[in-house]
Amino acid sequence: MRAVPAMTADHFDQTLAAFQQRSPFRPFTVVLGSGARFEIDHPGALIFRDGVAVFLGPGGVPVIFDHEGVEQFVADLAGQPPP
């Protein structure tokens, strides 16, 4: 099995910025290499810099993730099988 190269810090930041700045904002999902996933449901609940991000989830629960741990960003879950 071939190893997938990690996302670069710059690509991570650029991708998050593009999703965060969509107008109107639409939620998107972050899928980690571990299989965990979570939905970014508000643009103001996300901060990132230099390949590291913090998402403040519902109830104030922080989720810290970085460019090395992200497998993919999913813009639209329509048609996707449930996890």
ChimeraX commands (.cxc) that place a marker at each C-alpha (Angstrom):
marker #1 position 0.00,0.00,0.00 radius 0.5
marker #1 position 1.35,3.39,-1.00 radius 0.5
marker #1 position 1.53,6.15,1.61 radius 0.5
marker #1 position -0.40,9.31,0.79 radius 0.5
marker #1 position 1.71,12.43,1.28 radius 0.5
marker #1 position 0.49,14.76,4.02 radius 0.5
marker #1 position -1.24,17.96,3.02 radius 0.5
marker #1 position 1.11,20.94,3.16 radius 0.5
marker #1 position 0.51,23.66,5.73 radius 0.5
marker #1 position -0.05,26.22,2.96 radius 0.5
marker #1 position -2.59,24.05,1.14 radius 0.5
marker #1 position -4.38,23.39,4.45 radius 0.5
marker #1 position -4.62,27.12,5.21 radius 0.5
marker #1 position -5.71,28.01,1.66 radius 0.5
marker #1 position -8.39,25.32,1.61 radius 0.5
marker #1 position -9.81,26.31,5.00 radius 0.5
marker #1 position -9.83,29.98,3.96 radius 0.5
marker #1 position -11.73,29.14,0.77 radius 0.5
marker #1 position -14.37,27.14,2.68 radius 0.5
marker #1 position -14.64,29.74,5.45 radius 0.5
marker #1 position -15.11,32.63,3.01 radius 0.5
marker #1 position -17.78,31.05,0.79 radius 0.5
marker #1 position -20.75,33.35,0.45 radius 0.5
marker #1 position -23.18,32.33,1.61 radius 0.5
marker #1 position -21.31,30.13,4.06 radius 0.5
marker #1 position -22.13,26.42,3.78 radius 0.5
marker #1 position -21.05,23.85,6.39 radius 0.5
marker #1 position -18.29,21.44,5.40 radius 0.5
marker #1 position -16.82,18.31,6.89 radius 0.5
marker #1 position -13.24,17.61,7.95 radius 0.5
marker #1 position -12.18,13.96,7.69 radius 0.5
marker #1 position -9.10,12.94,9.66 radius 0.5
marker #1 position -6.75,10.10,8.82 radius 0.5
marker #1 position -8.02,8.28,11.91 radius 0.5
marker #1 position -11.48,8.15,10.35 radius 0.5
marker #1 position -12.92,10.74,12.72 radius 0.5
marker #1 position -14.98,13.46,11.09 radius 0.5
marker #1 position -16.68,16.63,12.20 radius 0.5
marker #1 position -18.68,19.38,10.57 radius 0.5
marker #1 position -17.60,23.01,10.56 radius 0.5
marker #1 position -21.00,24.62,10.99 radius 0.5
marker #1 position -20.11,28.29,11.43 radius 0.5
marker #1 position -17.31,30.36,9.84 radius 0.5
marker #1 position -16.62,32.28,13.07 radius 0.5
marker #1 position -16.01,29.06,15.01 radius 0.5
marker #1 position -12.80,28.31,13.07 radius 0.5
marker #1 position -9.33,29.79,13.39 radius 0.5
marker #1 position -6.19,28.56,11.64 radius 0.5
marker #1 position -2.60,29.49,10.95 radius 0.5
marker #1 position 0.54,27.72,9.76 radius 0.5
marker #1 position -1.19,24.39,9.21 radius 0.5
marker #1 position -2.94,24.16,12.59 radius 0.5
marker #1 position -6.63,24.86,13.25 radius 0.5
marker #1 position -9.04,25.09,16.15 radius 0.5
marker #1 position -12.77,24.62,15.67 radius 0.5
marker #1 position -15.05,25.56,18.52 radius 0.5
marker #1 position -17.84,23.02,18.21 radius 0.5
marker #1 position -21.35,23.08,19.63 radius 0.5
marker #1 position -21.32,23.51,23.41 radius 0.5
marker #1 position -17.90,25.17,23.24 radius 0.5
marker #1 position -16.01,21.92,22.69 radius 0.5
marker #1 position -12.69,22.69,20.96 radius 0.5
marker #1 position -11.38,20.45,18.18 radius 0.5
marker #1 position -7.70,20.92,17.33 radius 0.5
marker #1 position -6.45,19.51,14.02 radius 0.5
marker #1 position -3.55,20.06,11.67 radius 0.5
marker #1 position -2.44,19.61,8.07 radius 0.5
marker #1 position -0.76,16.28,8.81 radius 0.5
marker #1 position -3.91,14.71,10.27 radius 0.5
marker #1 position -6.45,15.75,7.63 radius 0.5
marker #1 position -7.33,13.19,5.00 radius 0.5
marker #1 position -9.84,15.36,3.17 radius 0.5
marker #1 position -12.31,18.22,3.30 radius 0.5
marker #1 position -15.81,17.41,2.09 radius 0.5
marker #1 position -17.85,20.31,0.77 radius 0.5
marker #1 position -21.14,18.50,0.17 radius 0.5
marker #1 position -22.23,15.27,1.78 radius 0.5
marker #1 position -25.18,14.77,-0.58 radius 0.5
marker #1 position -24.89,11.31,-2.08 radius 0.5
marker #1 position -22.18,10.21,0.36 radius 0.5
marker #1 position -22.75,6.97,2.32 radius 0.5
marker #1 position -23.10,7.43,6.08 radius 0.5
marker #1 position -19.91,6.86,8.12 radius 0.5
marker link #1:1,2 radius 0.2
marker link #1:2,3 radius 0.2
marker link #1:3,4 radius 0.2
marker link #1:4,5 radius 0.2
marker link #1:5,6 radius 0.2
marker link #1:6,7 radius 0.2
marker link #1:7,8 radius 0.2
marker link #1:8,9 radius 0.2
marker link #1:9,10 radius 0.2
marker link #1:10,11 radius 0.2
marker link #1:11,12 radius 0.2
marker link #1:12,13 radius 0.2
marker link #1:13,14 radius 0.2
marker link #1:14,15 radius 0.2
marker link #1:15,16 radius 0.2
marker link #1:16,17 radius 0.2
marker link #1:17,18 radius 0.2
marker link #1:18,19 radius 0.2
marker link #1:19,20 radius 0.2
marker link #1:20,21 radius 0.2
marker link #1:21,22 radius 0.2
marker link #1:22,23 radius 0.2
marker link #1:23,24 radius 0.2
marker link #1:24,25 radius 0.2
marker link #1:25,26 radius 0.2
marker link #1:26,27 radius 0.2
marker link #1:27,28 radius 0.2
marker link #1:28,29 radius 0.2
marker link #1:29,30 radius 0.2
marker link #1:30,31 radius 0.2
marker link #1:31,32 radius 0.2
marker link #1:32,33 radius 0.2
marker link #1:33,34 radius 0.2
marker link #1:34,35 radius 0.2
marker link #1:35,36 radius 0.2
marker link #1:36,37 radius 0.2
marker link #1:37,38 radius 0.2
marker link #1:38,39 radius 0.2
marker link #1:39,40 radius 0.2
marker link #1:40,41 radius 0.2
marker link #1:41,42 radius 0.2
marker link #1:42,43 radius 0.2
marker link #1:43,44 radius 0.2
marker link #1:44,45 radius 0.2
marker link #1:45,46 radius 0.2
marker link #1:46,47 radius 0.2
marker link #1:47,48 radius 0.2
marker link #1:48,49 radius 0.2
marker link #1:49,50 radius 0.2
marker link #1:50,51 radius 0.2
marker link #1:51,52 radius 0.2
marker link #1:52,53 radius 0.2
marker link #1:53,54 radius 0.2
marker link #1:54,55 radius 0.2
marker link #1:55,56 radius 0.2
marker link #1:56,57 radius 0.2
marker link #1:57,58 radius 0.2
marker link #1:58,59 radius 0.2
marker link #1:59,60 radius 0.2
marker link #1:60,61 radius 0.2
marker link #1:61,62 radius 0.2
marker link #1:62,63 radius 0.2
marker link #1:63,64 radius 0.2
marker link #1:64,65 radius 0.2
marker link #1:65,66 radius 0.2
marker link #1:66,67 radius 0.2
marker link #1:67,68 radius 0.2
marker link #1:68,69 radius 0.2
marker link #1:69,70 radius 0.2
marker link #1:70,71 radius 0.2
marker link #1:71,72 radius 0.2
marker link #1:72,73 radius 0.2
marker link #1:73,74 radius 0.2
marker link #1:74,75 radius 0.2
marker link #1:75,76 radius 0.2
marker link #1:76,77 radius 0.2
marker link #1:77,78 radius 0.2
marker link #1:78,79 radius 0.2
marker link #1:79,80 radius 0.2
marker link #1:80,81 radius 0.2
marker link #1:81,82 radius 0.2
marker link #1:82,83 radius 0.2
view
